[in-house]
C-alpha cells in the first residue's frame, strides 16, 4: 500500500456504509450488534450508548480489537460525535476482517437529537 493510500484511509471524507440511529437502537434491543465508540475517553464519559465500547480512534489497532475480544462476525457500528472520526474507523475495521461494519449516521448528534437513551 502506498503512503498516499495509507494516509487516505485516515481522512474523514468519503462514503462508508451507514446505519440510522433508529436502526442501531432497534438492533441493540435484539442484542445482535456491537458498538465501538471512537471518541475520546472524556467525550465517552460524558454521554455514551449503553453497551458501547470506547476505543478512541487514535488507539484503534488490531491488538486493541483482539484485547477487547470484539468479533468480526458480529455486525459492528462505529460511532463518534458527528460521523467524521467513524469513517476511518469503519475503514480500519474492514482491513481487520470485519465485513458487516457501519458508521452511525450523523454520529452521537443524531442519537441525542432523537433523545435515545445514553449512559454517563
Backbone torsions as a table, in degrees:
resi	resn	phi	psi	omega
1	UNK	NA	131.6	-178.7
2	UNK	-73.0	162.6	178.1
3	UNK	-57.4	-43.3	179.5
4	UNK	-60.9	-43.0	178.3
5	UNK	-65.1	-38.5	177.8
6	UNK	-64.3	-42.7	178.8
7	UNK	-68.4	-39.6	-177.3
8	UNK	-62.0	-31.8	-178.9
9	UNK	-65.0	-21.0	-179.8
10	UNK	-92.3	-6.4	179.9
11	UNK	-71.6	137.8	-179.7
12	UNK	-84.4	40.2	-178.6
13	UNK	-127.7	158.5	178.2
14	UNK	103.3	-179.8	-175.9
15	UNK	-105.8	136.7	168.9
16	UNK	-135.2	159.7	178.2
17	UNK	-59.3	142.0	-178.9
18	UNK	-124.8	154.9	173.6
19	UNK	-130.8	134.6	-178.3
20	UNK	-70.2	159.4	178.1
21	UNK	-59.7	-40.8	179.4
22	UNK	-61.5	-42.9	-179.5
23	UNK	-67.9	-40.6	177.5
24	UNK	-60.0	-44.8	-179.9
25	UNK	-61.0	-44.5	178.0
26	UNK	-60.9	-43.4	-178.9
27	UNK	-67.8	-33.5	176.2
28	UNK	-62.9	-38.2	178.8
29	UNK	-62.9	-31.6	177.9
30	UNK	-84.0	-11.0	-179.1
31	UNK	58.4	42.1	-179.0
32	UNK	-121.2	22.7	174.7
33	UNK	-137.5	161.3	170.5
34	UNK	-121.2	143.6	-176.6
35	UNK	-118.8	127.9	175.1
36	UNK	-111.9	117.8	179.3
37	UNK	-97.1	113.2	-174.8
38	UNK	-93.9	12.3	175.3
39	UNK	-73.9	169.8	177.7
40	UNK	-66.4	160.6	178.5
41	UNK	-58.7	-38.5	179.4
42	UNK	-61.9	-47.2	178.5
43	UNK	-61.6	-45.9	-177.8
44	UNK	-61.4	-41.5	179.9
45	UNK	-63.5	-30.3	-179.7
46	UNK	-70.8	-39.1	-178.6
47	UNK	-171.2	126.1	178.4
48	UNK	-148.1	164.8	177.5
49	UNK	-77.4	127.0	-179.6
50	UNK	-58.0	133.3	-178.6
51	UNK	92.2	-8.7	178.5
52	UNK	-74.9	156.0	178.7
53	UNK	-110.9	125.2	179.2
54	UNK	-84.6	119.8	176.5
55	UNK	-142.0	89.8	-176.6
56	UNK	-51.2	143.8	-176.8
57	UNK	-54.0	-32.2	-179.9
58	UNK	-71.6	-14.4	179.9
59	UNK	-109.5	2.8	-176.4
60	UNK	-70.2	109.9	-179.0
61	UNK	-146.2	164.0	178.1
62	UNK	-63.4	-35.0	178.2
63	UNK	-64.9	-42.5	178.5
64	UNK	-64.8	-40.2	178.2
65	UNK	-60.6	-45.5	179.5
66	UNK	-65.4	-42.0	-179.0
67	UNK	-63.1	-36.8	179.4
68	UNK	-81.8	-3.4	178.7
69	UNK	56.9	42.5	176.0
70	UNK	-81.1	140.2	-175.8
71	UNK	-100.5	128.2	176.2
72	UNK	-71.3	-9.5	-180.0
73	UNK	-87.5	-13.7	-178.2
74	UNK	-96.4	139.0	175.0
75	UNK	-53.7	130.8	-175.3
76	UNK	-123.8	135.3	176.4
77	UNK	-118.0	128.3	178.2
78	UNK	-101.8	131.5	-178.1
79	UNK	-129.4	152.9	172.4
80	UNK	-145.9	-161.5	-177.6
81	UNK	-71.9	-51.9	-171.4
82	UNK	-131.3	21.7	178.0
83	UNK	69.0	40.1	172.4
84	UNK	-113.0	-51.7	178.3
85	UNK	-68.6	-25.3	-178.8
86	UNK	-70.7	-24.4	179.4
87	UNK	-60.3	-54.7	176.9
88	UNK	-65.7	-26.9	176.2
89	UNK	-62.5	-44.3	177.1
90	UNK	-61.9	-45.3	-179.5
91	UNK	-59.5	-44.2	-179.8
92	UNK	-63.9	-43.5	-179.4
93	UNK	-63.1	-37.3	176.1
94	UNK	-62.3	-39.5	176.3
95	UNK	-62.9	-31.7	-178.4
96	UNK	-84.3	3.8	175.7
97	UNK	100.4	5.6	176.1
98	UNK	-80.0	122.6	-175.6
99	UNK	-98.8	-30.7	-176.4
100	UNK	-110.1	76.7	-173.5
101	UNK	-129.2	138.9	-175.0
102	UNK	-135.9	164.2	166.6
103	UNK	-105.8	153.1	174.7
104	UNK	-73.1	115.7	-178.8
105	UNK	-58.3	119.6	179.3
106	UNK	82.7	-2.6	177.8
107	UNK	64.1	-164.0	-179.4
108	UNK	-61.0	-25.2	177.3
109	UNK	-58.9	-39.8	178.8
110	UNK	-71.2	-35.9	178.1
111	UNK	-63.0	-48.7	-180.0
112	UNK	-65.1	-37.7	-179.2
113	UNK	-59.7	-33.2	179.1
114	UNK	-88.2	1.9	-178.8
115	UNK	55.2	37.6	177.0
116	UNK	-75.6	154.8	-172.0
117	UNK	-66.7	144.2	176.9
118	UNK	-135.5	165.7	175.1
119	UNK	-119.4	160.3	176.3
120	UNK	-127.6	NA	NA
